Amino acid sequence: MSPTPMNFVYSRRYTGPLQAVILDWAGTTVDHGCLAPAGAFMEAFRRSGVSITLEQARAPMGMAKWHHIQAITRMAPVTDAWTEVHGAAPADADVDRLYDTFLPLQVEVVERHSNLIPGAAETVAAMRARGLKIGSTTGYPRPVMDVVQRVAAAQGYQPDITVCAGETPAGRPGPAMALRCVVELSVSPVEACVKIGDTVVDVEEGLNAGMWTIAVADTGNEVGLPLADWQALAPGRRDALHAAASDRLARAGAHYVVRSLAEAMPLLDAIEARLARGEKP
């Protein structure tokens, strides 16, 4: 008589403190309104004979920039316009050429759009005082991030690690970049980490990596306004834009949505309380 097979399910609960925060860059810690990428995308397409709207340029924000461009070319209005101008639908070779046009434009523009978002430096300092390690991921490639990091460092912001697009086998919305931060920072388990970003793919990156996620609504891509323009709005208009952005990010699965990184600290207490109860992301 053969033995009866037995199925074992291993389960454990982490009830300790948070160990790390993984932050996005543009729209979360620097570049209020996430302005630098959108303009460079629009100009790259314009130089190829096809105009795209600001909304089209922003829609895939957070992805690696090559894949961001590819996603724009696959939007039906852009595909149609490209076909009319070039005689064929855009192919990956066209994406390569657009990217080659985009990259120097982005490097040129990004230095003007790397100011820290108000409250970011103080919030990161408070996170460090709490004992948290600071990782970061970005859709920017390394040549662009070299500029952003230099400007941010001069303002007092230097995360422990930055993982750029193209430095892992796949980028957002996959978990690879966030998980590389986990490995490099020697953090375990992943539920001891919080991913914070301003785009839907930031939220998806954190969720796919098994992390808690906090989405930033007002300072990032979903609203898309520079600081001065945002501050000039009537309070009612700001509230309306915040509500729409928050709804999109919440529907993406964010555990929490805040106006800016500066509002994130109390939520770390809330997450630690949930961990202590044995909850997982």
Secondary structure as the mmCIF struct_conf table of DSSP 4:
data_model
#
loop_
_struct_conf.conf_type_id
_struct_conf.id
_struct_conf.beg_label_comp_id
_struct_conf.beg_label_asym_id
_struct_conf.beg_label_seq_id
_struct_conf.end_label_comp_id
_struct_conf.end_label_asym_id
_struct_conf.end_label_seq_id
HELX_LH_PP_P HELX_LH_PP_P1 SER A 2 PRO A 5
BEND BEND1 GLY A 16 GLY A 16
STRN STRN1 ALA A 20 LEU A 23
BEND BEND2 TRP A 25 TRP A 25
STRN STRN2 ALA A 26 ALA A 26
TURN_TY1_P TURN_TY1_P1 GLY A 27 THR A 29
STRN STRN3 VAL A 30 VAL A 30
BEND BEND3 ASP A 31 ASP A 31
TURN_TY1_P TURN_TY1_P2 HIS A 32 GLY A 33
HELX_RH_AL_P HELX_RH_AL_P1 LEU A 35 ARG A 47
TURN_TY1_P TURN_TY1_P3 SER A 48 GLY A 49
HELX_RH_AL_P HELX_RH_AL_P2 LEU A 54 ARG A 58
TURN_TY1_P TURN_TY1_P4 ALA A 59 GLY A 62
BEND BEND4 MET A 63 MET A 63
HELX_RH_AL_P HELX_RH_AL_P3 LYS A 65 THR A 73
TURN_TY1_P TURN_TY1_P5 ARG A 74 ARG A 74
BEND BEND5 MET A 75 MET A 75
HELX_RH_AL_P HELX_RH_AL_P4 ALA A 76 HIS A 86
BEND BEND6 GLY A 87 ALA A 88
HELX_RH_AL_P HELX_RH_AL_P5 ASP A 92 VAL A 110
HELX_RH_3T_P HELX_RH_3T_P1 GLU A 111 HIS A 113
HELX_LH_PP_P HELX_LH_PP_P2 ASN A 115 ASN A 115
STRN STRN4 LEU A 116 LEU A 116
HELX_LH_PP_P HELX_LH_PP_P3 ILE A 117 ILE A 117
TURN_TY1_P TURN_TY1_P6 PRO A 118 GLY A 119
HELX_RH_AL_P HELX_RH_AL_P6 ALA A 120 ALA A 129
TURN_TY1_P TURN_TY1_P7 ARG A 130 GLY A 131
STRN STRN5 LYS A 133 THR A 137
BEND BEND7 GLY A 139 TYR A 140
HELX_RH_AL_P HELX_RH_AL_P7 ARG A 142 ALA A 154
TURN_TY1_P TURN_TY1_P8 GLN A 155 GLY A 156
BEND BEND8 ASP A 160 ASP A 160
STRN STRN6 ILE A 161 VAL A 163
TURN_TY1_P TURN_TY1_P9 ALA A 165 GLY A 166
BEND BEND9 GLU A 167 ALA A 170
TURN_TY1_P TURN_TY1_P10 ARG A 172 PRO A 173
BEND BEND10 GLY A 174 PRO A 175
HELX_RH_AL_P HELX_RH_AL_P8 ALA A 176 LEU A 185
TURN_TY1_P TURN_TY1_P11 SER A 186 SER A 186
BEND BEND11 PRO A 189 PRO A 189
HELX_RH_3T_P HELX_RH_3T_P2 VAL A 190 ALA A 192
STRN STRN7 CYS A 193 GLY A 197
BEND BEND12 ASP A 198 THR A 199
HELX_RH_AL_P HELX_RH_AL_P9 VAL A 200 ASN A 208
TURN_TY1_P TURN_TY1_P12 ALA A 209 GLY A 210
STRN STRN8 TRP A 212 VAL A 216
BEND BEND13 ASP A 218 GLY A 220
TURN_TY1_P TURN_TY1_P13 ASN A 221 VAL A 223
HELX_RH_AL_P HELX_RH_AL_P10 LEU A 227 ALA A 232
BEND BEND14 LEU A 233 LEU A 233
HELX_RH_AL_P HELX_RH_AL_P11 PRO A 235 ARG A 251
TURN_TY1_P TURN_TY1_P14 ALA A 252 GLY A 253
BEND BEND15 HIS A 255 HIS A 255
STRN STRN9 TYR A 256 VAL A 258
BEND BEND16 ARG A 259 SER A 260
HELX_RH_3T_P HELX_RH_3T_P3 LEU A 261 GLU A 263
HELX_RH_AL_P HELX_RH_AL_P12 MET A 265 ALA A 276
TURN_TY1_P TURN_TY1_P15 ARG A 277 GLY A 278
#
